[in-house]
Amino acid sequence: MNSKGQFSIIAALLVAVILISTVIVTYSTIRNSPIQSQPQVLSAIDETNFAIKQIFGFTVGYYGSVLRVTGNSSYAKTLALNYLYSGFENIANMHPEWGTSFKVNEAETELRTYWFTNTSYSIGNLAVTYNLTGLGIYRITYQTSCKLNIQIIKTNSTTQACLNVTKDEKNEPLINLGKQNFKFYRYINASSAWELINPNTEPTAYANGTYIINIPSGVDPYAYVIQVEDSRGIIVTASSFSRYTCTLAWNEAFYSTLQDASIVVEMLQNGTMRWLGQNIQLTPRAKPIPPIPIRAIRVNQTINGVNREVPFQIEDWASEYRIPLGLTSNATVLSNRQMIVFLVNAKVSKITIWWDGRDIANQTAYFIYNPATSPFKNDNVADVKNGFLSNGLLNLTIKIVKISDTFDAVFQVVSKMKTMTSTSEFMRINDERSWYYSDPSYVIHHGIVRDIVQEEPEWKGGPGGTTSTCTCPNTFAQVVIILPANATYYTYQLRLMFVESQQNRTITDLCPIKITASTGSPQTENGTVSGYPTVSSSTGTFYNYSTSTWAHHWSQYISGLKGAGIMFTDDANKMLYAFDTIAGNKTGALRVNSDRSIELLPVTSMAQVQFKYALDVTWYGAVATFDATTPIYEVVGSQKTGLWITAEYPPTITVTTQS
């Protein structure tokens, strides 16, 4: 599905609604104005100037309405100017005997907004020349400005907001607004979307344009966004904050020996931050990101005490962030279909997510692929077609290996670090390999901080497997492989979708991923003592040895400085046992084999699984390949260190808002 096309259709429909409602209001206002019924009071020039100012006020409002929906200032300006010209035609038709004609000086005409800050405004400046030919009046020059300015005043109240509202060139206090003119943004977690809500009571207004407004239930009094609209339709979206400051706390006991390990942070619209599919612990709680145009967003980090802007990318996803769609257009407004992605390591003490509130803000260079600085230098078209990706450290060769002419193939990722290789195979059910009707989709290449590849395995009997010979019918799968910058690992997101089935579904073997190392001896975490791994050097089946302890976060094959293995977080470790309850016994396990392979096995021969109902399960983790780089686990002196620390002990983050 073309997500960008879908976004465009939705935006176009919303813009159409805005246009129709605005035109109706504008024309009815002009036609019903008392000025029309009392032409003797004002001269023709005064009446025309008055009508121009009215239609321009609505034009500024229309510009803001389109901008709020689309985030595209060029598109909004084009529609707004078209609306302005149609308004001039309407003015001319009200007195056809005057022979009125207009010419807009576009060089001196502008529409601007500065939103999502504690001092926000919408403004328009117009320069127009017109003729009243029927009255013998020519080349009248008229200039006007329409502005709505909102200043959020800091207050200690936890139940009320304080705003100062002024208008036009002289910042005249605007004192005639009611509760219908104020709309707070309230985030609905159930739908992962923003809604606009009016306050329950009328605000208290003062002569200087100050308003005291009760904050509706469900709106954060310390970090709120409010839309103000005046009688002209001019809207301003103001925010009590303009940045999130995220202070990172790293476990020094573990990270003091870990030097070159990066974590990929995914920040969702609801404020959640994830690593390997697991939410990073946030305090006091996640704060949702306002619906800001993508081009306005910036990311800074304090690295070794130095604050600087850093690369990041914003991605489109579907199906609750499980289906990658590609990089986001810079004209998109951030929603529950996007995530902000960036890298951090133990040298990073602070992350700042902030935004440039100007409608003319340009996309930062840190969001744009630059072949001179990007680690993804080999992402040219020929390499991608051949299934090759590289981040400068780790090389991936992605391919489908056909085993036979029947439904039997292997989706492989061969990972190479210097002289060390590991090979991963995906999606085996009941000892049956899946089949692939299409090549992998390179959803993102030429990435800024990561590349993404997607494949959709299927089983015999057609999509989902529905023949009588299929032992696991009506099953769909998805494999997402992600290669981060500056990393010696790639991450996986492996999803199985079991739809409701009339046929029996019996699973005796389920292996979402199998990793084979080119060399090394086995090491597997088999429980922990004082937070450190207890390491087994044996092969065999490692399963959940107690009901309260999730014992196996990683396994590797290692020889000297070289090796390869798998690692995952607590949440992913628990998902290893996702079918235990269905089986009524222990069945999930991590199996380490003598042929230097490691298998993630949510279902083993310990207990089979039978069910017909729908079930959607996803496993997350990382595959590391190392050669004179940090292994998953190693002992340095008396320290047990390695990449396992990033999976088991990610940082905790304290989030605050600032203006």
MIVEXTI-7737 format. One record per residue (C-alpha): chain; z, x, y. Coordinates in steps of 0.25 Angstrom, whole numbers, padded with zeros to 4 digits. Example, Ala and Ser with C-alpha at 12.3 -4.5 7.8 and 13.67 -1.06 7.14 Angstrom:
ATOM unit     w     u     v
ATOM    A  0031  0049 -0018
ATOM    A  0029  0055 -0004
END
This chain:
ATOM unit     w     u     v
ATOM    A  0000  0000  0000
ATOM    A -0003  0005  0014
ATOM    A  0010  0005  0021
ATOM    A  0005  0009  0035
ATOM    A -0006 -0002  0034
ATOM    A  0006 -0012  0030
ATOM    A  0014 -0007  0042
ATOM    A  0002 -0009  0051
ATOM    A  0000 -0023  0047
ATOM    A  0014 -0027  0049
ATOM    A  0015 -0020  0062
ATOM    A  0002 -0027  0066
ATOM    A  0008 -0041  0063
ATOM    A  0020 -0038  0071
ATOM    A  0012 -0034  0083
ATOM    A  0004 -0047  0082
ATOM    A  0016 -0055  0082
ATOM    A  0021 -0047  0094
ATOM    A  0008 -0049  0101
ATOM    A  0007 -0064  0099
ATOM    A  0021 -0066  0103
ATOM    A  0020 -0057  0116
ATOM    A  0007 -0063  0120
ATOM    A  0012 -0077  0119
ATOM    A  0025 -0074  0127
ATOM    A  0017 -0066  0138
ATOM    A  0006 -0076  0141
ATOM    A  0016 -0088  0141
ATOM    A  0025 -0080  0150
ATOM    A  0014 -0077  0160
ATOM    A  0008 -0091  0160
ATOM    A  0021 -0097  0162
ATOM    A  0026 -0088  0172
ATOM    A  0031 -0095  0185
ATOM    A  0022 -0086  0193
ATOM    A  0010 -0094  0188
ATOM    A  0015 -0107  0193
ATOM    A  0018 -0101  0207
ATOM    A  0006 -0092  0211
ATOM    A  0009 -0095  0225
ATOM    A  0021 -0086  0224
ATOM    A  0014 -0073  0221
ATOM    A  0001 -0068  0224
ATOM    A -0010 -0066  0214
ATOM    A -0006 -0051  0213
ATOM    A  0008 -0053  0211
ATOM    A  0006 -0064  0200
ATOM    A -0004 -0054  0193
ATOM    A  0006 -0043  0194
ATOM    A  0017 -0051  0189
ATOM    A  0008 -0056  0177
ATOM    A  0005 -0041  0174
ATOM    A  0019 -0037  0174
ATOM    A  0023 -0048  0164
ATOM    A  0011 -0045  0155
ATOM    A  0015 -0030  0155
ATOM    A  0029 -0033  0152
ATOM    A  0025 -0040  0140
ATOM    A  0015 -0029  0136
ATOM    A  0027 -0019  0136
ATOM    A  0034 -0028  0127
ATOM    A  0023 -0030  0118
ATOM    A  0021 -0015  0117
ATOM    A  0036 -0013  0113
ATOM    A  0034 -0024  0103
ATOM    A  0022 -0018  0096
ATOM    A  0029 -0004  0097
ATOM    A  0041 -0009  0090
ATOM    A  0033 -0015  0078
ATOM    A  0023 -0003  0076
ATOM    A  0029  0009  0083
ATOM    A  0015  0013  0087
ATOM    A  0015  0014  0103
ATOM    A  0000  0016  0104
ATOM    A -0003  0003  0096
ATOM    A  0008 -0004  0104
ATOM    A  0002  0000  0117
ATOM    A -0012 -0004  0113
ATOM    A -0007 -0018  0109
ATOM    A  0001 -0019  0122
ATOM    A -0010 -0015  0131
ATOM    A -0019 -0025  0124
ATOM    A -0009 -0035  0126
ATOM    A -0008 -0031  0141
ATOM    A -0023 -0033  0143
ATOM    A -0022 -0047  0136
ATOM    A -0011 -0050  0146
ATOM    A -0020 -0046  0158
ATOM    A -0031 -0056  0153
ATOM    A -0021 -0067  0152
ATOM    A -0016 -0064  0167
ATOM    A -0031 -0064  0171
ATOM    A -0033 -0078  0164
ATOM    A -0021 -0084  0172
ATOM    A -0029 -0084  0185
ATOM    A -0044 -0082  0181
ATOM    A -0048 -0085  0196
ATOM    A -0041 -0072  0200
ATOM    A -0051 -0063  0192
ATOM    A -0039 -0054  0187
ATOM    A -0043 -0041  0180
ATOM    A -0034 -0030  0176
ATOM    A -0035 -0015  0173
ATOM    A -0024 -0007  0166
ATOM    A -0022  0007  0170
ATOM    A -0018  0012  0156
ATOM    A -0015  0026  0161
ATOM    A -0003  0020  0169
ATOM    A  0001  0010  0159
ATOM    A  0011  0013  0148
ATOM    A  0020  0007  0138
ATOM    A  0032  0014  0133
ATOM    A  0044  0013  0125
ATOM    A  0057  0021  0123
ATOM    A  0064  0015  0112
ATOM    A  0075  0017  0101
ATOM    A  0085  0024  0111
ATOM    A  0097  0020  0119
ATOM    A  0088  0020  0132
ATOM    A  0075  0013  0128
ATOM    A  0064  0006  0135
ATOM    A  0050 -0001  0135
ATOM    A  0041  0002  0147
ATOM    A  0027 -0001  0152
ATOM    A  0020  0003  0164
ATOM    A  0007 -0004  0169
ATOM    A -0004 -0001  0179
ATOM    A -0014 -0011  0181
ATOM    A -0025 -0014  0191
ATOM    A -0031 -0028  0192
ATOM    A -0040 -0037  0200
ATOM    A -0039 -0051  0205
ATOM    A -0054 -0052  0208
ATOM    A -0054 -0067  0211
ATOM    A -0044 -0065  0222
ATOM    A -0051 -0052  0227
ATOM    A -0040 -0043  0223
ATOM    A -0044 -0030  0216
ATOM    A -0037 -0017  0210
ATOM    A -0023 -0022  0211
ATOM    A -0014 -0011  0204
ATOM    A -0001 -0015  0198
ATOM    A  0009 -0007  0190
ATOM    A  0021 -0012  0183
ATOM    A  0031 -0007  0173
ATOM    A  0039 -0015  0163
ATOM    A  0051 -0009  0156
ATOM    A  0063 -0013  0148
ATOM    A  0074 -0002  0147
ATOM    A  0086 -0003  0137
ATOM    A  0098  0007  0138
ATOM    A  0109  0006  0127
ATOM    A  0122  0009  0133
ATOM    A  0132  0015  0123
ATOM    A  0144  0007  0120
ATOM    A  0157  0008  0112
ATOM    A  0155 -0006  0107
ATOM    A  0152 -0008  0092
ATOM    A  0147 -0023  0094
ATOM    A  0139 -0022  0107
ATOM    A  0127 -0015  0113
ATOM    A  0125 -0012  0127
ATOM    A  0111 -0011  0134
ATOM    A  0106 -0009  0147
ATOM    A  0092 -0016  0149
ATOM    A  0083 -0014  0161
ATOM    A  0069 -0017  0165
ATOM    A  0057 -0012  0172
ATOM    A  0055  0000  0182
ATOM    A  0068 -0002  0190
ATOM    A  0077 -0004  0177
ATOM    A  0081 -0018  0181
ATOM    A  0092 -0023  0173
ATOM    A  0088 -0034  0163
ATOM    A  0099 -0044  0162
ATOM    A  0092 -0057  0156
ATOM    A  0092 -0053  0142
ATOM    A  0098 -0061  0131
ATOM    A  0101 -0058  0116
ATOM    A  0087 -0062  0112
ATOM    A  0082 -0049  0120
ATOM    A  0091 -0040  0112
ATOM    A  0088 -0037  0097
ATOM    A  0096 -0027  0089
ATOM    A  0089 -0020  0077
ATOM    A  0097 -0023  0064
ATOM    A  0094 -0015  0051
ATOM    A  0094 -0024  0039
ATOM    A  0097 -0015  0027
ATOM    A  0093 -0026  0017
ATOM    A  0078 -0026  0022
ATOM    A  0079 -0012  0028
ATOM    A  0073 -0017  0041
ATOM    A  0077 -0019  0055
ATOM    A  0079 -0033  0062
ATOM    A  0080 -0037  0076
ATOM    A  0093 -0045  0079
ATOM    A  0098 -0051  0092
ATOM    A  0112 -0051  0096
ATOM    A  0120 -0063  0093
ATOM    A  0125 -0065  0107
ATOM    A  0120 -0064  0121
ATOM    A  0122 -0050  0127
ATOM    A  0130 -0048  0140
ATOM    A  0121 -0044  0151
ATOM    A  0125 -0036  0164
ATOM    A  0118 -0035  0177
ATOM    A  0114 -0021  0175
ATOM    A  0106 -0024  0162
ATOM    A  0117 -0021  0153
ATOM    A  0119 -0029  0140
ATOM    A  0130 -0030  0130
ATOM    A  0125 -0035  0117
ATOM    A  0132 -0038  0104
ATOM    A  0127 -0030  0092
ATOM    A  0122 -0039  0081
ATOM    A  0129 -0037  0067
ATOM    A  0122 -0027  0059
ATOM    A  0118 -0018  0070
ATOM    A  0124 -0004  0071
ATOM    A  0131 -0004  0085
ATOM    A  0131  0011  0085
ATOM    A  0116  0012  0082
ATOM    A  0108  0000  0086
ATOM    A  0094 -0003  0091
ATOM    A  0091 -0015  0100
ATOM    A  0078 -0021  0105
ATOM    A  0078 -0027  0119
ATOM    A  0067 -0037  0124
ATOM    A  0065 -0042  0138
ATOM    A  0058 -0055  0143
ATOM    A  0045 -0047  0144
ATOM    A  0045 -0043  0129
ATOM    A  0048 -0029  0132
ATOM    A  0056 -0023  0121
ATOM    A  0065 -0011  0120
ATOM    A  0071 -0005  0107
ATOM    A  0083  0003  0110
ATOM    A  0093  0010  0101
ATOM    A  0107  0015  0103
ATOM    A  0103  0028  0096
ATOM    A  0090  0036  0095
ATOM    A  0094  0046  0083
ATOM    A  0101  0047  0070
ATOM    A  0110  0060  0069
ATOM    A  0112  0063  0054
ATOM    A  0123  0074  0052
ATOM    A  0122  0080  0038
ATOM    A  0134  0085  0030
ATOM    A  0130  0094  0018
ATOM    A  0140  0098  0008
ATOM    A  0142  0112  0011
ATOM    A  0148  0116 -0002
ATOM    A  0135  0113 -0009
ATOM    A  0125  0116  0002
ATOM    A  0130  0130  0007
ATOM    A  0123  0136 -0005
ATOM    A  0110  0127 -0004
ATOM    A  0100  0133  0006
ATOM    A  0086  0128  0004
ATOM    A  0087  0113  0000
ATOM    A  0082  0102  0008
ATOM    A  0085  0087  0006
ATOM    A  0074  0076  0010
ATOM    A  0081  0065  0018
ATOM    A  0074  0052  0018
ATOM    A  0079  0043  0030
ATOM    A  0076  0028  0028
ATOM    A  0076  0018  0039
ATOM    A  0089  0012  0035
ATOM    A  0095  0026  0038
ATOM    A  0097  0030  0024
ATOM    A  0094  0044  0021
ATOM    A  0090  0048  0007
ATOM    A  0088  0061 -0002
ATOM    A  0082  0060 -0016
ATOM    A  0083  0045 -0015
ATOM    A  0098  0045 -0012
ATOM    A  0105  0041  0001
ATOM    A  0111  0052  0008
ATOM    A  0126  0048  0012
ATOM    A  0126  0044  0027
ATOM    A  0138  0041  0036
ATOM    A  0141  0032  0042
ATOM    A  0129  0025  0036
ATOM    A  0114  0024  0037
ATOM    A  0108  0020  0051
ATOM    A  0094  0013  0050
ATOM    A  0083  0019  0059
ATOM    A  0077  0010  0070
ATOM    A  0062  0006  0068
ATOM    A  0057  0018  0076
ATOM    A  0043  0022  0076
ATOM    A  0041  0034  0067
ATOM    A  0035  0043  0077
ATOM    A  0048  0043  0085
ATOM    A  0057  0048  0074
ATOM    A  0062  0062  0074
ATOM    A  0071  0071  0065
ATOM    A  0079  0082  0069
ATOM    A  0089  0091  0061
ATOM    A  0100  0101  0065
ATOM    A  0097  0113  0056
ATOM    A  0107  0124  0056
ATOM    A  0112  0119  0069
ATOM    A  0098  0118  0076
ATOM    A  0092  0104  0079
ATOM    A  0077  0102  0077
ATOM    A  0067  0092  0074
ATOM    A  0062  0092  0059
ATOM    A  0051  0087  0051
ATOM    A  0052  0073  0044
ATOM    A  0043  0063  0039
ATOM    A  0043  0047  0039
ATOM    A  0038  0041  0027
ATOM    A  0033  0027  0023
ATOM    A  0039  0021  0010
ATOM    A  0039  0008  0003
ATOM    A  0047  0000 -0008
ATOM    A  0061  0004 -0002
ATOM    A  0057  0019  0000
ATOM    A  0051  0021 -0014
ATOM    A  0036  0021 -0011
ATOM    A  0031  0032 -0002
ATOM    A  0020  0028  0007
ATOM    A  0017  0040  0016
ATOM    A  0021  0045  0030
ATOM    A  0024  0035  0041
ATOM    A  0015  0033  0052
ATOM    A  0021  0037  0066
ATOM    A  0018  0023  0071
ATOM    A  0027  0017  0061
ATOM    A  0040  0011  0064
ATOM    A  0051  0016  0055
ATOM    A  0055  0005  0045
ATOM    A  0061  0004  0031
ATOM    A  0048  0010  0025
ATOM    A  0050  0024  0031
ATOM    A  0059  0035  0029
ATOM    A  0061  0048  0037
ATOM    A  0061  0060  0029
ATOM    A  0066  0074  0032
ATOM    A  0073  0087  0025
ATOM    A  0087  0092  0027
ATOM    A  0095  0103  0021
ATOM    A  0109  0109  0023
ATOM    A  0105  0116  0036
ATOM    A  0103  0102  0042
ATOM    A  0116  0097  0049
ATOM    A  0110  0085  0057
ATOM    A  0097  0076  0056
ATOM    A  0093  0068  0069
ATOM    A  0083  0056  0067
ATOM    A  0079  0052  0081
ATOM    A  0067  0046  0088
ATOM    A  0059  0047  0101
ATOM    A  0060  0033  0106
ATOM    A  0047  0034  0114
ATOM    A  0035  0025  0110
ATOM    A  0026  0037  0113
ATOM    A  0034  0047  0104
ATOM    A  0025  0056  0096
ATOM    A  0027  0059  0081
ATOM    A  0035  0071  0080
ATOM    A  0028  0084  0074
ATOM    A  0039  0084  0064
ATOM    A  0034  0072  0058
ATOM    A  0019  0077  0057
ATOM    A  0014  0086  0046
ATOM    A  0011  0100  0051
ATOM    A  0004  0109  0041
ATOM    A  0009  0121  0049
ATOM    A  0023  0118  0046
ATOM    A  0024  0108  0034
ATOM    A  0028  0114  0021
ATOM    A  0017  0104  0014
ATOM    A  0006  0114  0017
ATOM    A -0002  0111  0005
ATOM    A -0003  0096  0006
ATOM    A -0018  0096  0009
ATOM    A -0027  0085  0003
ATOM    A -0032  0094 -0009
ATOM    A -0018  0098 -0013
ATOM    A -0013  0084 -0013
ATOM    A -0025  0079 -0021
ATOM    A -0021  0090 -0031
ATOM    A -0007  0085 -0032
ATOM    A -0001  0097 -0025
ATOM    A  0010  0097 -0014
ATOM    A  0018  0108 -0009
ATOM    A  0030  0109  0001
ATOM    A  0028  0125  0002
ATOM    A  0040  0127 -0008
ATOM    A  0037  0117 -0019
ATOM    A  0023  0114 -0025
ATOM    A  0020  0101 -0032
ATOM    A  0008  0098 -0041
ATOM    A  0008  0083 -0043
ATOM    A -0001  0078 -0054
ATOM    A -0004  0067 -0065
ATOM    A -0006  0073 -0079
ATOM    A -0013  0064 -0089
ATOM    A -0007  0066 -0103
ATOM    A -0017  0057 -0110
ATOM    A -0028  0046 -0107
ATOM    A -0018  0035 -0109
ATOM    A -0007  0032 -0100
ATOM    A  0000  0045 -0100
ATOM    A  0001  0054 -0088
ATOM    A  0011  0063 -0081
ATOM    A  0014  0063 -0066
ATOM    A  0018  0077 -0064
ATOM    A  0024  0085 -0052
ATOM    A  0023  0100 -0054
ATOM    A  0033  0107 -0044
ATOM    A  0031  0122 -0042
ATOM    A  0040  0132 -0034
ATOM    A  0035  0146 -0035
ATOM    A  0034  0149 -0050
ATOM    A  0043  0137 -0054
ATOM    A  0037  0124 -0058
ATOM    A  0042  0110 -0063
ATOM    A  0035  0098 -0068
ATOM    A  0039  0084 -0066
ATOM    A  0034  0072 -0074
ATOM    A  0037  0057 -0070
ATOM    A  0039  0044 -0076
ATOM    A  0040  0043 -0091
ATOM    A  0045  0030 -0098
ATOM    A  0047  0030 -0113
ATOM    A  0041  0043 -0115
ATOM    A  0028  0037 -0108
ATOM    A  0022  0044 -0096
ATOM    A  0016  0036 -0085
ATOM    A  0002  0035 -0080
ATOM    A -0004  0036 -0067
ATOM    A -0016  0029 -0061
ATOM    A -0017  0036 -0048
ATOM    A -0014  0050 -0043
ATOM    A -0001  0053 -0035
ATOM    A -0001  0048 -0021
ATOM    A  0003  0059 -0011
ATOM    A  0010  0049 -0001
ATOM    A  0014  0060  0008
ATOM    A  0008  0074  0009
ATOM    A  0007  0083  0021
ATOM    A  0022  0079  0022
ATOM    A  0031  0083  0033
ATOM    A  0044  0084  0024
ATOM    A  0039  0079  0011
ATOM    A  0027  0074  0003
ATOM    A  0027  0062 -0006
ATOM    A  0019  0059 -0019
ATOM    A  0019  0046 -0027
ATOM    A  0014  0042 -0040
ATOM    A  0015  0029 -0048
ATOM    A  0016  0031 -0063
ATOM    A  0013  0019 -0073
ATOM    A  0014  0017 -0088
ATOM    A  0004  0012 -0098
ATOM    A  0000 -0003 -0098
ATOM    A -0004 -0003 -0083
ATOM    A  0005 -0003 -0071
ATOM    A  0019 -0004 -0076
ATOM    A  0016 -0004 -0090
ATOM    A  0014 -0018 -0096
ATOM    A  0008 -0016 -0110
ATOM    A  0015 -0019 -0123
ATOM    A  0015 -0004 -0126
ATOM    A  0023  0000 -0113
ATOM    A  0038  0001 -0115
ATOM    A  0041  0000 -0101
ATOM    A  0033 -0010 -0095
ATOM    A  0031 -0015 -0080
ATOM    A  0036 -0001 -0075
ATOM    A  0030  0005 -0062
ATOM    A  0034  0019 -0057
ATOM    A  0033  0028 -0044
ATOM    A  0035  0043 -0043
ATOM    A  0037  0049 -0029
ATOM    A  0037  0064 -0027
ATOM    A  0042  0070 -0014
ATOM    A  0040  0084 -0010
ATOM    A  0049  0088  0002
ATOM    A  0046  0100  0011
ATOM    A  0055  0113  0009
ATOM    A  0059  0108 -0004
ATOM    A  0059  0114 -0018
ATOM    A  0060  0100 -0024
ATOM    A  0052  0087 -0024
ATOM    A  0059  0073 -0025
ATOM    A  0055  0062 -0034
ATOM    A  0056  0047 -0033
ATOM    A  0053  0040 -0046
ATOM    A  0053  0025 -0047
ATOM    A  0052  0016 -0059
ATOM    A  0049  0001 -0056
ATOM    A  0051 -0008 -0068
ATOM    A  0046 -0022 -0065
ATOM    A  0051 -0034 -0072
ATOM    A  0045 -0034 -0086
ATOM    A  0042 -0045 -0097
ATOM    A  0041 -0034 -0107
ATOM    A  0052 -0026 -0113
ATOM    A  0055 -0013 -0105
ATOM    A  0062 -0002 -0114
ATOM    A  0064  0012 -0108
ATOM    A  0069  0023 -0117
ATOM    A  0064  0035 -0109
ATOM    A  0062  0035 -0093
ATOM    A  0059  0048 -0086
ATOM    A  0055  0047 -0071
ATOM    A  0054  0062 -0070
ATOM    A  0054  0074 -0080
ATOM    A  0054  0089 -0074
ATOM    A  0050  0101 -0082
ATOM    A  0053  0115 -0076
ATOM    A  0045  0127 -0079
ATOM    A  0057  0136 -0082
ATOM    A  0072  0136 -0083
ATOM    A  0084  0132 -0090
ATOM    A  0091  0118 -0088
ATOM    A  0103  0115 -0078
ATOM    A  0107  0100 -0076
ATOM    A  0119  0095 -0068
ATOM    A  0128  0088 -0078
ATOM    A  0139  0083 -0069
ATOM    A  0146  0089 -0058
ATOM    A  0160  0096 -0055
ATOM    A  0165  0096 -0041
ATOM    A  0152  0092 -0036
ATOM    A  0144  0103 -0043
ATOM    A  0135  0102 -0055
ATOM    A  0139  0104 -0069
ATOM    A  0127  0111 -0075
ATOM    A  0121  0109 -0089
ATOM    A  0111  0119 -0094
ATOM    A  0108  0110 -0106
ATOM    A  0096  0102 -0109
ATOM    A  0098  0087 -0113
ATOM    A  0100  0073 -0108
ATOM    A  0110  0072 -0096
ATOM    A  0114  0058 -0093
ATOM    A  0125  0051 -0085
ATOM    A  0138  0056 -0093
ATOM    A  0147  0046 -0085
ATOM    A  0147  0033 -0078
ATOM    A  0151  0039 -0065
ATOM    A  0145  0053 -0064
ATOM    A  0130  0055 -0061
ATOM    A  0129  0069 -0067
ATOM    A  0115  0074 -0067
ATOM    A  0108  0077 -0053
ATOM    A  0099  0088 -0057
ATOM    A  0093  0097 -0068
ATOM    A  0085  0109 -0067
ATOM    A  0079  0120 -0075
ATOM    A  0081  0134 -0069
ATOM    A  0078  0148 -0072
ATOM    A  0083  0159 -0062
ATOM    A  0077  0154 -0049
ATOM    A  0067  0144 -0054
ATOM    A  0068  0130 -0059
ATOM    A  0066  0115 -0057
ATOM    A  0074  0102 -0059
ATOM    A  0078  0089 -0054
ATOM    A  0089  0084 -0045
ATOM    A  0093  0070 -0039
ATOM    A  0104  0064 -0032
ATOM    A  0116  0055 -0036
ATOM    A  0108  0042 -0034
ATOM    A  0097  0048 -0042
ATOM    A  0106  0053 -0053
ATOM    A  0112  0039 -0055
ATOM    A  0097  0033 -0056
ATOM    A  0096  0042 -0068
ATOM    A  0105  0032 -0075
ATOM    A  0098  0020 -0069
ATOM    A  0095  0014 -0083
ATOM    A  0108  0016 -0089
ATOM    A  0113  0002 -0086
ATOM    A  0101 -0004 -0091
ATOM    A  0102  0004 -0104
ATOM    A  0116  0001 -0105
ATOM    A  0119  0015 -0108
ATOM    A  0116  0029 -0103
ATOM    A  0101  0032 -0103
ATOM    A  0098  0040 -0090
ATOM    A  0098  0055 -0091
ATOM    A  0093  0068 -0086
ATOM    A  0086  0076 -0098
ATOM    A  0085  0091 -0098
ATOM    A  0075  0096 -0108
ATOM    A  0073  0109 -0115
ATOM    A  0058  0109 -0110
ATOM    A  0064  0112 -0096
ATOM    A  0062  0097 -0092
ATOM    A  0071  0087 -0085
ATOM    A  0070  0072 -0086
ATOM    A  0075  0061 -0078
ATOM    A  0078  0050 -0088
ATOM    A  0084  0037 -0083
ATOM    A  0081  0032 -0097
ATOM    A  0083  0040 -0110
ATOM    A  0084  0038 -0125
ATOM    A  0099  0037 -0123
ATOM    A  0097  0022 -0120
ATOM    A  0084  0014 -0118
ATOM    A  0082  0004 -0106
ATOM    A  0077 -0010 -0107
ATOM    A  0074 -0020 -0096
ATOM    A  0063 -0029 -0091
ATOM    A  0068 -0032 -0077
ATOM    A  0063 -0025 -0064
ATOM    A  0069 -0011 -0060
ATOM    A  0066 -0001 -0049
ATOM    A  0072  0013 -0051
ATOM    A  0069  0026 -0043
ATOM    A  0074  0040 -0046
ATOM    A  0075  0051 -0036
ATOM    A  0076  0066 -0037
ATOM    A  0070  0080 -0034
ATOM    A  0063  0090 -0043
ATOM    A  0066  0104 -0039
ATOM    A  0058  0117 -0042
ATOM    A  0064  0130 -0038
ATOM    A  0060  0145 -0038
ATOM    A  0069  0154 -0030
ATOM    A  0073  0142 -0023
ATOM    A  0085  0133 -0024
ATOM    A  0086  0127 -0038
ATOM    A  0093  0113 -0041
ATOM    A  0105  0120 -0046
ATOM    A  0110  0135 -0045
ATOM    A  0123  0143 -0045
ATOM    A  0124  0153 -0034
ATOM    A  0136  0161 -0035
ATOM    A  0147  0150 -0037
ATOM    A  0139  0140 -0030
ATOM    A  0131  0129 -0037
ATOM    A  0120  0126 -0028
ATOM    A  0105  0120 -0028
ATOM    A  0097  0108 -0025
ATOM    A  0106  0099 -0033
ATOM    A  0115  0099 -0020
ATOM    A  0105  0092 -0012
ATOM    A  0104  0081 -0023
ATOM    A  0119  0079 -0026
ATOM    A  0125  0082 -0012
ATOM    A  0115  0078 -0001
ATOM    A  0121  0079  0013
ATOM    A  0129  0067  0019
ATOM    A  0124  0062  0033
ATOM    A  0131  0056  0045
ATOM    A  0122  0048  0053
ATOM    A  0124  0045  0068
ATOM    A  0116  0039  0079
ATOM    A  0113  0045  0093
ATOM    A  0106  0040  0105
END
